Amino acid sequence: MATSITGSVSLTYGTHNHSEPFSTTATALTHANASHNYSAGGGRASTTGTALDQLAGASQSGAEGLLLIKNTNTVGHLLVALDGDNNYDIKIPADTANLISVGTEGLVFIKSAVSNLSRGVTSFTTAGVITFDSAVTTAGTYLMFATANGGGSTGVDHTSAGPHFIMKSTTDSSTTGTAYELDGTTTKDLTGLYAGDTVVGLFSKVDYRYTLTEA
């Protein structure tokens, strides 16, 4: 029995509107691809390319079909490769979704668009504004933790075990950002945790949700 595939794509660009409904069926089953499956969920991309999912049989037969994926970050781009961990030709901005016909070149891979960093902290405010000793090269969303001189007056260093916070920088090459709790929305007062000589690791992350079908 054929598996139906229906949907619609709508785009508004200023005063221009474009909507396209579509309807088709999945390709016929074969010995190599004996079922029509899909996977759906969400996750967090880092600077390391990671296979989005492996549908049973799809990776062997080139049968991955449609990918609907949204970058749910408020800051930072998501990169997508359609030929394994190779050419990341698709760049999805924050709070934007793409519908992609995957093709047969390889598994879908995803990663964040910026590198991890290490920066010294020079100051911070009770409202969560944090200033670094050198610019954060690319605006984005980062997982942040102290690697040296964390702990404020106690001087106790933190490690990759935590505590962790989210740091968002909204402008390229800026020395300032905003610290948040791990929910990414509640600003964090770092008083008592960081000092004027704290060093932090900034680890790029992009949250996403998706549905990936077989063809």
WONOR-V575678 format. One record per pair of residues at least 4 apart in sequence whose C-alpha atoms are under 8 Angstrom apart, sorted by sequence separation. I is the first residue (numbers start at 1). J is the second residue. D is the distance in Angstrom with one decimal. If there is no record, write none. Layout:
i=I j=J d=D
i=I j=J d=D
This chain:
i=12 j=16 d=5.7
i=13 j=17 d=6.4
i=29 j=33 d=5.9
i=30 j=34 d=5.3
i=45 j=49 d=7.8
i=54 j=58 d=7.0
i=55 j=59 d=6.9
i=57 j=61 d=6.3
i=58 j=62 d=5.6
i=59 j=63 d=6.7
i=81 j=85 d=6.5
i=83 j=87 d=6.7
i=92 j=96 d=6.3
i=124 j=128 d=6.6
i=125 j=129 d=5.3
i=146 j=150 d=5.4
i=151 j=155 d=4.8
i=152 j=156 d=7.6
i=158 j=162 d=6.1
i=159 j=163 d=7.8
i=160 j=164 d=7.9
i=180 j=184 d=5.3
i=181 j=185 d=7.0
i=190 j=194 d=5.7
i=191 j=195 d=7.6
i=194 j=198 d=5.8
i=12 j=17 d=4.5
i=29 j=34 d=5.2
i=45 j=50 d=7.6
i=54 j=59 d=6.4
i=58 j=63 d=4.5
i=59 j=64 d=7.1
i=81 j=86 d=6.5
i=82 j=87 d=7.4
i=92 j=97 d=7.1
i=124 j=129 d=5.5
i=125 j=130 d=6.6
i=150 j=155 d=5.8
i=151 j=156 d=4.7
i=158 j=163 d=7.0
i=169 j=174 d=7.4
i=180 j=185 d=6.2
i=181 j=186 d=5.5
i=11 j=17 d=5.8
i=12 j=18 d=6.4
i=29 j=35 d=6.3
i=57 j=63 d=7.7
i=58 j=64 d=5.5
i=71 j=77 d=7.4
i=81 j=87 d=5.5
i=82 j=88 d=7.5
i=92 j=98 d=7.3
i=102 j=108 d=7.6
i=124 j=130 d=4.3
i=149 j=155 d=5.5
i=150 j=156 d=5.6
i=151 j=157 d=6.1
i=180 j=186 d=5.3
i=181 j=187 d=6.2
i=10 j=17 d=7.5
i=11 j=18 d=5.2
i=29 j=36 d=7.7
i=71 j=78 d=6.3
i=81 j=88 d=4.2
i=123 j=130 d=6.0
i=124 j=131 d=6.1
i=149 j=156 d=6.4
i=150 j=157 d=4.5
i=151 j=158 d=7.3
i=169 j=176 d=6.9
i=170 j=177 d=7.2
i=180 j=187 d=4.1
i=181 j=188 d=5.7
i=10 j=18 d=5.8
i=11 j=19 d=6.3
i=80 j=88 d=5.2
i=81 j=89 d=6.1
i=122 j=130 d=7.9
i=123 j=131 d=5.3
i=149 j=157 d=5.2
i=150 j=158 d=5.8
i=169 j=177 d=4.5
i=179 j=187 d=5.8
i=180 j=188 d=4.7
i=10 j=19 d=4.1
i=55 j=64 d=7.6
i=79 j=88 d=5.8
i=80 j=89 d=6.6
i=81 j=90 d=6.6
i=121 j=130 d=7.3
i=122 j=131 d=5.7
i=123 j=132 d=7.3
i=148 j=157 d=5.2
i=149 j=158 d=7.9
i=168 j=177 d=5.5
i=169 j=178 d=6.7
i=178 j=187 d=7.3
i=179 j=188 d=5.4
i=9 j=19 d=5.6
i=10 j=20 d=6.4
i=26 j=36 d=7.6
i=79 j=89 d=7.4
i=80 j=90 d=5.1
i=121 j=131 d=6.0
i=122 j=132 d=5.4
i=147 j=157 d=6.3
i=148 j=158 d=6.9
i=167 j=177 d=6.4
i=168 j=178 d=5.4
i=179 j=189 d=7.7
i=8 j=19 d=7.1
i=9 j=20 d=5.3
i=79 j=90 d=5.7
i=80 j=91 d=6.5
i=121 j=132 d=4.5
i=122 j=133 d=5.9
i=146 j=157 d=6.7
i=147 j=158 d=5.7
i=167 j=178 d=5.5
i=168 j=179 d=6.7
i=8 j=20 d=5.5
i=9 j=21 d=6.3
i=79 j=91 d=4.7
i=80 j=92 d=7.9
i=120 j=132 d=5.5
i=121 j=133 d=6.0
i=146 j=158 d=5.2
i=147 j=159 d=5.6
i=167 j=179 d=4.5
i=168 j=180 d=8.0
i=8 j=21 d=4.0
i=78 j=91 d=5.7
i=79 j=92 d=6.3
i=119 j=132 d=6.2
i=120 j=133 d=5.3
i=145 j=158 d=7.0
i=146 j=159 d=6.4
i=147 j=160 d=7.7
i=166 j=179 d=5.7
i=167 j=180 d=6.1
i=7 j=21 d=5.8
i=8 j=22 d=5.9
i=39 j=53 d=7.5
i=77 j=91 d=6.3
i=78 j=92 d=5.0
i=119 j=133 d=6.6
i=120 j=134 d=7.5
i=145 j=159 d=6.9
i=165 j=179 d=6.6
i=166 j=180 d=4.9
i=6 j=21 d=7.6
i=7 j=22 d=5.5
i=77 j=92 d=5.5
i=78 j=93 d=6.5
i=119 j=134 d=6.7
i=145 j=160 d=6.8
i=165 j=180 d=5.8
i=166 j=181 d=6.0
i=6 j=22 d=5.6
i=7 j=23 d=6.7
i=39 j=55 d=7.0
i=77 j=93 d=4.6
i=78 j=94 d=7.6
i=165 j=181 d=5.2
i=166 j=182 d=5.6
i=6 j=23 d=4.3
i=38 j=55 d=6.9
i=76 j=93 d=6.6
i=77 j=94 d=5.7
i=145 j=162 d=6.3
i=164 j=181 d=7.9
i=165 j=182 d=5.3
i=166 j=183 d=7.8
i=5 j=23 d=5.7
i=6 j=24 d=6.4
i=37 j=55 d=6.9
i=75 j=93 d=7.9
i=76 j=94 d=5.6
i=145 j=163 d=6.4
i=164 j=182 d=7.1
i=166 j=184 d=5.9
i=4 j=23 d=7.4
i=5 j=24 d=5.2
i=37 j=56 d=7.7
i=75 j=94 d=5.4
i=117 j=136 d=7.8
i=145 j=164 d=5.0
i=4 j=24 d=6.0
i=5 j=25 d=5.4
i=74 j=94 d=5.3
i=82 j=102 d=6.1
i=144 j=164 d=5.7
i=145 j=165 d=6.4
i=4 j=25 d=4.4
i=5 j=26 d=6.8
i=71 j=92 d=6.5
i=73 j=94 d=5.1
i=74 j=95 d=6.0
i=82 j=103 d=7.5
i=83 j=104 d=7.9
i=84 j=105 d=7.5
i=143 j=164 d=6.7
i=144 j=165 d=5.1
i=3 j=25 d=5.5
i=4 j=26 d=6.4
i=70 j=92 d=7.8
i=71 j=93 d=6.7
i=72 j=94 d=6.2
i=73 j=95 d=5.9
i=83 j=105 d=4.7
i=84 j=106 d=5.0
i=88 j=110 d=8.0
i=91 j=113 d=8.0
i=143 j=165 d=5.9
i=144 j=166 d=5.7
i=2 j=25 d=6.2
i=3 j=26 d=5.4
i=34 j=57 d=7.7
i=71 j=94 d=5.4
i=72 j=95 d=5.0
i=82 j=105 d=6.7
i=83 j=106 d=4.3
i=84 j=107 d=4.9
i=85 j=108 d=8.0
i=143 j=166 d=4.8
i=144 j=167 d=6.2
i=165 j=188 d=7.9
i=2 j=26 d=6.4
i=33 j=57 d=5.6
i=71 j=95 d=5.3
i=72 j=96 d=7.3
i=82 j=106 d=6.2
i=83 j=107 d=6.0
i=84 j=108 d=5.8
i=85 j=109 d=5.7
i=114 j=138 d=6.6
i=142 j=166 d=5.7
i=143 j=167 d=6.3
i=2 j=27 d=7.8
i=32 j=57 d=6.8
i=33 j=58 d=6.5
i=70 j=95 d=6.8
i=71 j=96 d=5.6
i=82 j=107 d=6.2
i=83 j=108 d=6.6
i=84 j=109 d=5.7
i=141 j=166 d=7.0
i=142 j=167 d=5.1
i=2 j=28 d=7.2
i=70 j=96 d=5.6
i=71 j=97 d=6.3
i=82 j=108 d=4.8
i=83 j=109 d=7.7
i=114 j=140 d=7.7
i=141 j=167 d=5.9
i=142 j=168 d=6.2
i=70 j=97 d=4.0
i=81 j=108 d=5.7
i=82 j=109 d=6.6
i=141 j=168 d=4.6
i=32 j=60 d=7.5
i=33 j=61 d=6.2
i=69 j=97 d=5.5
i=70 j=98 d=6.4
i=80 j=108 d=7.0
i=81 j=109 d=5.1
i=140 j=168 d=5.8
i=141 j=169 d=6.6
i=32 j=61 d=5.9
i=68 j=97 d=7.1
i=69 j=98 d=5.6
i=80 j=109 d=5.8
i=81 j=110 d=6.3
i=139 j=168 d=7.4
i=140 j=169 d=5.4
i=33 j=63 d=7.1
i=68 j=98 d=5.8
i=69 j=99 d=6.6
i=80 j=110 d=4.6
i=139 j=169 d=4.8
i=140 j=170 d=6.4
i=67 j=98 d=7.8
i=68 j=99 d=4.5
i=79 j=110 d=5.6
i=80 j=111 d=6.8
i=138 j=169 d=7.8
i=139 j=170 d=4.9
i=67 j=99 d=5.7
i=68 j=100 d=6.4
i=78 j=110 d=7.1
i=79 j=111 d=5.3
i=139 j=171 d=5.0
i=3 j=36 d=7.1
i=45 j=78 d=7.7
i=51 j=84 d=7.4
i=66 j=99 d=7.1
i=67 j=100 d=5.1
i=78 j=111 d=6.2
i=79 j=112 d=5.8
i=136 j=169 d=7.5
i=138 j=171 d=7.2
i=139 j=172 d=4.7
i=51 j=85 d=7.7
i=66 j=100 d=5.7
i=67 j=101 d=6.4
i=78 j=112 d=5.0
i=79 j=113 d=5.9
i=138 j=172 d=4.5
i=139 j=173 d=7.5
i=50 j=85 d=7.3
i=66 j=101 d=4.7
i=67 j=102 d=6.6
i=77 j=112 d=6.4
i=78 j=113 d=6.0
i=137 j=172 d=5.6
i=138 j=173 d=6.1
i=139 j=174 d=8.0
i=167 j=202 d=7.8
i=49 j=85 d=6.0
i=65 j=101 d=5.9
i=66 j=102 d=5.8
i=76 j=112 d=7.8
i=77 j=113 d=5.6
i=136 j=172 d=6.9
i=137 j=173 d=4.4
i=65 j=102 d=5.4
i=76 j=113 d=7.4
i=136 j=173 d=5.3
i=137 j=174 d=7.1
i=64 j=102 d=6.3
i=65 j=103 d=6.5
i=135 j=173 d=5.0
i=136 j=174 d=5.6
i=154 j=192 d=7.9
i=64 j=103 d=6.8
i=135 j=174 d=4.9
i=136 j=175 d=5.9
i=152 j=191 d=6.9
i=153 j=192 d=6.5
i=63 j=103 d=7.7
i=64 j=104 d=7.1
i=135 j=175 d=4.2
i=136 j=176 d=7.8
i=152 j=192 d=4.5
i=62 j=103 d=7.2
i=63 j=104 d=6.6
i=134 j=175 d=5.7
i=135 j=176 d=7.6
i=151 j=192 d=6.0
i=152 j=193 d=4.8
i=62 j=104 d=4.4
i=133 j=175 d=6.9
i=151 j=193 d=4.2
i=152 j=194 d=4.6
i=153 j=195 d=7.3
i=62 j=105 d=7.0
i=64 j=107 d=7.7
i=132 j=175 d=5.2
i=150 j=193 d=5.9
i=151 j=194 d=5.3
i=152 j=195 d=4.6
i=62 j=106 d=6.7
i=131 j=175 d=5.6
i=132 j=176 d=6.2
i=150 j=194 d=4.8
i=151 j=195 d=7.0
i=131 j=176 d=4.4
i=149 j=194 d=7.4
i=150 j=195 d=6.4
i=130 j=176 d=5.6
i=131 j=177 d=6.6
i=149 j=195 d=7.0
i=59 j=106 d=6.8
i=129 j=176 d=6.9
i=130 j=177 d=5.4
i=59 j=107 d=6.2
i=129 j=177 d=5.8
i=130 j=178 d=5.7
i=146 j=194 d=7.6
i=149 j=197 d=6.3
i=150 j=198 d=5.2
i=129 j=178 d=4.5
i=130 j=179 d=6.6
i=149 j=198 d=4.6
i=150 j=199 d=7.3
i=128 j=178 d=5.3
i=129 j=179 d=6.3
i=148 j=198 d=5.7
i=149 j=199 d=6.5
i=128 j=179 d=4.9
i=147 j=198 d=7.6
i=148 j=199 d=5.0
i=128 j=180 d=6.8
i=146 j=198 d=6.6
i=147 j=199 d=5.6
i=148 j=200 d=7.0
i=54 j=107 d=7.4
i=146 j=199 d=5.7
i=147 j=200 d=5.2
i=53 j=107 d=7.8
i=146 j=200 d=4.1
i=147 j=201 d=6.4
i=52 j=107 d=7.6
i=53 j=108 d=7.3
i=145 j=200 d=5.4
i=146 j=201 d=6.3
i=51 j=107 d=6.5
i=52 j=108 d=5.6
i=144 j=200 d=6.4
i=145 j=201 d=5.6
i=51 j=108 d=5.7
i=52 j=109 d=5.4
i=144 j=201 d=5.6
i=145 j=202 d=7.1
i=51 j=109 d=4.3
i=52 j=110 d=6.3
i=143 j=201 d=7.9
i=144 j=202 d=4.8
i=50 j=109 d=5.2
i=51 j=110 d=6.5
i=128 j=187 d=5.3
i=143 j=202 d=5.7
i=144 j=203 d=6.4
i=49 j=109 d=6.0
i=50 j=110 d=5.6
i=127 j=187 d=6.5
i=128 j=188 d=4.9
i=142 j=202 d=5.4
i=143 j=203 d=4.9
i=49 j=110 d=5.5
i=50 j=111 d=6.6
i=127 j=188 d=6.9
i=128 j=189 d=5.1
i=142 j=203 d=4.9
i=143 j=204 d=6.3
i=49 j=111 d=4.8
i=126 j=188 d=7.4
i=127 j=189 d=6.1
i=128 j=190 d=7.0
i=142 j=204 d=4.3
i=143 j=205 d=6.8
i=48 j=111 d=5.9
i=76 j=139 d=6.4
i=77 j=140 d=7.4
i=126 j=189 d=4.6
i=141 j=204 d=5.9
i=142 j=205 d=5.6
i=47 j=111 d=5.4
i=48 j=112 d=7.7
i=75 j=139 d=7.1
i=76 j=140 d=4.0
i=125 j=189 d=6.7
i=126 j=190 d=7.0
i=140 j=204 d=7.1
i=141 j=205 d=5.9
i=45 j=110 d=6.5
i=46 j=111 d=5.3
i=47 j=112 d=5.1
i=75 j=140 d=5.0
i=76 j=141 d=5.9
i=124 j=189 d=8.0
i=125 j=190 d=7.6
i=126 j=191 d=7.1
i=141 j=206 d=7.0
i=45 j=111 d=4.9
i=46 j=112 d=5.2
i=47 j=113 d=7.0
i=75 j=141 d=5.8
i=124 j=190 d=7.0
i=125 j=191 d=7.9
i=45 j=112 d=5.8
i=47 j=114 d=6.7
i=74 j=141 d=8.0
i=124 j=191 d=7.9
i=47 j=115 d=6.2
i=73 j=141 d=7.5
i=47 j=116 d=7.2
i=123 j=195 d=7.5
i=122 j=195 d=7.8
i=123 j=196 d=5.5
i=121 j=195 d=7.4
i=122 j=196 d=4.7
i=121 j=196 d=5.8
i=122 j=197 d=6.3
i=121 j=197 d=5.9
i=122 j=198 d=7.7
i=120 j=197 d=6.5
i=121 j=198 d=5.3
i=120 j=198 d=5.9
i=121 j=199 d=5.9
i=120 j=199 d=4.3
i=121 j=200 d=7.2
i=119 j=199 d=5.7
i=120 j=200 d=6.2
i=118 j=199 d=7.1
i=119 j=200 d=5.5
i=118 j=200 d=5.7
i=119 j=201 d=6.6
i=118 j=201 d=4.6
i=119 j=202 d=7.6
i=117 j=201 d=5.9
i=118 j=202 d=6.0
i=116 j=201 d=7.5
i=117 j=202 d=5.0
i=116 j=202 d=5.6
i=117 j=203 d=6.6
i=116 j=203 d=4.7
i=115 j=203 d=7.6
i=116 j=204 d=5.6
i=115 j=204 d=6.5
i=9 j=99 d=8.0
i=114 j=204 d=6.4
i=112 j=204 d=6.6
i=75 j=168 d=7.0
i=112 j=205 d=6.1
i=75 j=169 d=7.6
i=112 j=206 d=5.9
i=75 j=170 d=6.5
i=111 j=206 d=7.7
i=78 j=206 d=6.2
i=77 j=206 d=7.1
i=76 j=206 d=6.8
i=73 j=206 d=5.9
i=72 j=206 d=7.5
i=73 j=207 d=5.7
i=71 j=206 d=7.0
i=72 j=207 d=5.5
i=73 j=208 d=7.4
i=71 j=207 d=6.2
i=72 j=208 d=5.1
i=71 j=208 d=4.6
i=72 j=209 d=7.2
i=70 j=208 d=5.5
i=71 j=209 d=7.0
i=69 j=208 d=6.9
i=70 j=209 d=5.5
i=69 j=209 d=5.8
i=70 j=210 d=6.4
i=69 j=210 d=4.2
i=68 j=210 d=5.4
i=69 j=211 d=6.6
i=67 j=210 d=7.0
i=68 j=211 d=5.3
i=67 j=211 d=5.8
i=68 j=212 d=6.6
i=66 j=211 d=8.0
i=67 j=212 d=4.5
i=66 j=212 d=5.8
i=67 j=213 d=6.6
i=65 j=212 d=7.1
i=66 j=213 d=5.3
i=64 j=212 d=7.4
i=65 j=213 d=5.3
i=66 j=214 d=7.0
i=64 j=213 d=6.1
i=65 j=214 d=4.5
i=66 j=215 d=6.8
i=64 j=214 d=4.4
i=65 j=215 d=3.7
i=63 j=214 d=5.5
i=64 j=215 d=5.4
i=63 j=215 d=5.3
i=58 j=214 d=6.7
i=46 j=203 d=7.6
i=47 j=204 d=6.4
i=46 j=204 d=5.9
i=47 j=205 d=7.4
i=46 j=205 d=4.8
i=53 j=212 d=8.0
i=55 j=214 d=7.5
i=45 j=205 d=5.5
i=46 j=206 d=6.6
i=44 j=205 d=6.3
i=45 j=206 d=5.0
i=44 j=206 d=5.5
i=45 j=207 d=6.2
i=44 j=207 d=4.3
i=45 j=208 d=7.6
i=43 j=207 d=5.8
i=44 j=208 d=6.2
i=42 j=207 d=7.4
i=43 j=208 d=5.6
i=42 j=208 d=5.4
i=43 j=209 d=6.5
i=42 j=209 d=3.9
i=41 j=209 d=5.6
i=42 j=210 d=6.0
i=40 j=209 d=7.6
i=41 j=210 d=5.7
i=40 j=210 d=5.5
i=41 j=211 d=6.7
i=40 j=211 d=4.2
i=39 j=211 d=5.7
i=40 j=212 d=6.3
i=38 j=211 d=7.0
i=39 j=212 d=5.3
i=38 j=212 d=5.6
i=39 j=213 d=6.5
i=38 j=213 d=4.2
i=37 j=213 d=6.2
i=38 j=214 d=6.0
i=36 j=213 d=7.8
i=37 j=214 d=5.7
i=36 j=214 d=5.8
i=36 j=215 d=7.5
i=26 j=214 d=7.6
i=27 j=215 d=5.9
i=26 j=215 d=5.3
